[in-house]
Amino acid sequence: MFLCFNLYSSSLSNPPSETQQIALISKIIRHSTSDQMRKVWPNFDMSQKPVFITFGNGHIYAFNFKPKEGDWKSSRFEDKDIFYTDQDMWGITTSPMQFNFEIDGQEAFVFRLDMMPKPQFLPFFVMVHERFHVYQMSHFASEKHIGVGQYTESENPKNLALMQVEEKVLLNFLKALLENKHKEAMTHLKTYLAVSKTRRSLLSAESLTWEDRQQMVEGLADYTASKYLDVFGYFGSQVGLNHIIHTMVAYAQDEDISARALKWRHYGVGCSLAYALDFLNVSDWKTQVEQNVSLQSILEKHLKNTEMEGTALYLQAMQQYGYSNLFREIHHKIEAYQGMLNKCRANFDQEAGVVINIQTPPRSGISAGGYSRGVYSLSDGSMLSIEDTSKISSADSLWNLEFKSIPYLYQTNDGFRRFKDRSETLVLTVDGKRCQLKDLQGQKTFHALTLQGERCRFVSNENPGIIYYQEGELKITYLTDAKSH
């Protein structure tokens, strides 16, 4: 097969062909070492490891890869080999994204490009965003820590109301930056500093660490992706600052304010702070964040308010952005939200059946898909999915869990899925032998396990673990020294 690559034209009226998309991916990877790209993030080089781009039709394209076997066809684009196959002998396409997929003795980044076809720039944006996470894992000190703690203020109405004020201020900062109104941008940035100082004083050290890390990890991945696509210019005004402004508007309108506090706002806020440090000409901020110095602390070091100035800006922001109304609205939302969650907990407790806790195996990439009536964030960092129908699988397909209309499914922050199913319908097989729940008093080790219920099906192979049943609760855990697949 001969692949003819043509880059996008300046017109985006027609959807790009597969080969046009691959041509742009090749261009992005190849030029990640250029001076322009080095300015985006100095040591980030997308060509340092193989990249596999996949499509829903089964096509696989490999960059920076040296195949040892398989039906690969090659072509050259800008003096670089691109390999292609539609025969997946290795399970490359079993998951839409994998950070470290092992193939032919090489670790590759895998990304399915047609997961999100619109807008046209989004697949490329997300691809760079996710590939930057791979860089962060090996270069950011924050990602080498074992524990990340938890966020304890996702239902504090004052914290949430001040968050919304911060987001509105940063949105105006970005708009002023886009319009080259530097004096106005500086005022907005100093206002953000005044508001954030008050809000962050409400938080515990653990919650501050949570926010700082989320903004470094997700915010800087968005920053890098925005800057990368800005350099190429194939998508015009859709990317760069315009995209971040759109992101901030979308997050500010998100009704699930607790989930936004835990995660989603930090993409836009972290990215905005990165643009702010560029605006302030802080030359070494990227080196500092790799050493686990937070974006917020760097900003506070290079931009200061006097006490009088900070107080005046804070009070002005409270009036301008309607803090009192925001607080009242959020307080009512939190009360209703907590009432709904309490009702769900009570319903779960009263539901007939055995409680089942299944842990995700260690060091195992997980992919999931499905739908539910709603997914909600809990104050301890766990999630609740209602009427959940989904499939979850490990990258090696040795661990598979399926749900069918599970009324309440909890995903805890320590890696367990907790739900109920009727005990009389459960069929349990441990290392090839059928057994009943009453046979599991005390701990029992296993290497292979299957569990079939009325609403769930679970299969685990070649993953050493422990299963035990006590007082109406079944728990399946994995040994931490289990072999990584």
DATAZI-V341388 format. One record per residue. N is the residue number from 1. SS is DSSP state (a for helix, b for strand, c for the rest). Layout:
BEGIN
N_SS ; N_SS
END
This chain:
BEGIN
1_c ; 2_c ; 3_c ; 4_c ; 5_c ; 6_c ; 7_c ; 8_c ; 9_c ; 10_c ; 11_c ; 12_c ; 13_c ; 14_c ; 15_c ; 16_c ; 17_c ; 18_a ; 19_a ; 20_a ; 21_a ; 22_a ; 23_a ; 24_a ; 25_a ; 26_a ; 27_a ; 28_a ; 29_a ; 30_a ; 31_a ; 32_a ; 33_a ; 34_c ; 35_a ; 36_a ; 37_a ; 38_a ; 39_a ; 40_a ; 41_c ; 42_c ; 43_c ; 44_c ; 45_c ; 46_a ; 47_a ; 48_a ; 49_c ; 50_b ; 51_b ; 52_b ; 53_b ; 54_b ; 55_c ; 56_c ; 57_c ; 58_c ; 59_c ; 60_b ; 61_b ; 62_b ; 63_b ; 64_c ; 65_c ; 66_c ; 67_c ; 68_c ; 69_c ; 70_c ; 71_c ; 72_c ; 73_b ; 74_b ; 75_b ; 76_b ; 77_b ; 78_c ; 79_c ; 80_b ; 81_b ; 82_b ; 83_b ; 84_b ; 85_b ; 86_c ; 87_c ; 88_c ; 89_c ; 90_c ; 91_c ; 92_a ; 93_a ; 94_a ; 95_c ; 96_c ; 97_b ; 98_b ; 99_b ; 100_b ; 101_b ; 102_b ; 103_b ; 104_c ; 105_c ; 106_b ; 107_b ; 108_b ; 109_b ; 110_b ; 111_b ; 112_b ; 113_c ; 114_c ; 115_c ; 116_c ; 117_c ; 118_c ; 119_c ; 120_c ; 121_c ; 122_a ; 123_a ; 124_a ; 125_a ; 126_a ; 127_a ; 128_a ; 129_a ; 130_a ; 131_a ; 132_a ; 133_a ; 134_a ; 135_a ; 136_a ; 137_a ; 138_a ; 139_a ; 140_c ; 141_a ; 142_a ; 143_a ; 144_a ; 145_c ; 146_c ; 147_c ; 148_c ; 149_c ; 150_c ; 151_c ; 152_c ; 153_c ; 154_c ; 155_c ; 156_c ; 157_a ; 158_a ; 159_a ; 160_a ; 161_a ; 162_a ; 163_a ; 164_a ; 165_a ; 166_a ; 167_a ; 168_a ; 169_a ; 170_a ; 171_a ; 172_a ; 173_a ; 174_a ; 175_a ; 176_a ; 177_a ; 178_a ; 179_c ; 180_c ; 181_c ; 182_a ; 183_a ; 184_a ; 185_a ; 186_a ; 187_a ; 188_a ; 189_a ; 190_a ; 191_a ; 192_a ; 193_a ; 194_a ; 195_a ; 196_a ; 197_a ; 198_a ; 199_a ; 200_a ; 201_c ; 202_c ; 203_c ; 204_c ; 205_a ; 206_a ; 207_a ; 208_a ; 209_a ; 210_a ; 211_a ; 212_a ; 213_a ; 214_a ; 215_a ; 216_a ; 217_a ; 218_a ; 219_a ; 220_a ; 221_a ; 222_a ; 223_a ; 224_a ; 225_a ; 226_a ; 227_a ; 228_a ; 229_a ; 230_a ; 231_a ; 232_a ; 233_c ; 234_c ; 235_c ; 236_a ; 237_a ; 238_a ; 239_c ; 240_c ; 241_a ; 242_a ; 243_a ; 244_a ; 245_a ; 246_a ; 247_a ; 248_a ; 249_a ; 250_a ; 251_a ; 252_a ; 253_c ; 254_c ; 255_c ; 256_c ; 257_a ; 258_a ; 259_a ; 260_a ; 261_a ; 262_a ; 263_a ; 264_a ; 265_a ; 266_a ; 267_a ; 268_a ; 269_a ; 270_a ; 271_a ; 272_a ; 273_a ; 274_a ; 275_a ; 276_a ; 277_a ; 278_a ; 279_a ; 280_c ; 281_c ; 282_c ; 283_c ; 284_c ; 285_a ; 286_a ; 287_a ; 288_a ; 289_a ; 290_a ; 291_c ; 292_c ; 293_c ; 294_c ; 295_a ; 296_a ; 297_a ; 298_a ; 299_a ; 300_a ; 301_a ; 302_a ; 303_c ; 304_c ; 305_c ; 306_c ; 307_a ; 308_a ; 309_a ; 310_a ; 311_a ; 312_a ; 313_a ; 314_a ; 315_a ; 316_a ; 317_a ; 318_a ; 319_a ; 320_a ; 321_c ; 322_c ; 323_a ; 324_a ; 325_a ; 326_a ; 327_a ; 328_a ; 329_a ; 330_a ; 331_a ; 332_a ; 333_a ; 334_a ; 335_a ; 336_a ; 337_a ; 338_a ; 339_a ; 340_a ; 341_a ; 342_a ; 343_a ; 344_a ; 345_a ; 346_a ; 347_a ; 348_a ; 349_a ; 350_a ; 351_c ; 352_c ; 353_c ; 354_b ; 355_b ; 356_b ; 357_b ; 358_b ; 359_b ; 360_c ; 361_c ; 362_c ; 363_c ; 364_c ; 365_c ; 366_b ; 367_b ; 368_b ; 369_b ; 370_b ; 371_b ; 372_c ; 373_c ; 374_b ; 375_b ; 376_b ; 377_b ; 378_c ; 379_c ; 380_c ; 381_c ; 382_c ; 383_b ; 384_b ; 385_b ; 386_b ; 387_b ; 388_b ; 389_b ; 390_b ; 391_b ; 392_b ; 393_b ; 394_b ; 395_c ; 396_c ; 397_c ; 398_c ; 399_b ; 400_b ; 401_b ; 402_b ; 403_b ; 404_b ; 405_b ; 406_b ; 407_b ; 408_b ; 409_b ; 410_b ; 411_b ; 412_c ; 413_c ; 414_c ; 415_c ; 416_b ; 417_b ; 418_b ; 419_b ; 420_b ; 421_b ; 422_c ; 423_a ; 424_a ; 425_a ; 426_c ; 427_b ; 428_b ; 429_b ; 430_b ; 431_c ; 432_c ; 433_b ; 434_b ; 435_b ; 436_c ; 437_a ; 438_a ; 439_a ; 440_a ; 441_c ; 442_c ; 443_b ; 444_b ; 445_b ; 446_b ; 447_c ; 448_c ; 449_b ; 450_b ; 451_b ; 452_b ; 453_c ; 454_c ; 455_c ; 456_b ; 457_b ; 458_b ; 459_b ; 460_b ; 461_c ; 462_c ; 463_c ; 464_c ; 465_b ; 466_b ; 467_b ; 468_b ; 469_b ; 470_b ; 471_c ; 472_c ; 473_b ; 474_b ; 475_b ; 476_b ; 477_b ; 478_b ; 479_c ; 480_c ; 481_c ; 482_c ; 483_c ; 484_c ; 485_c
END
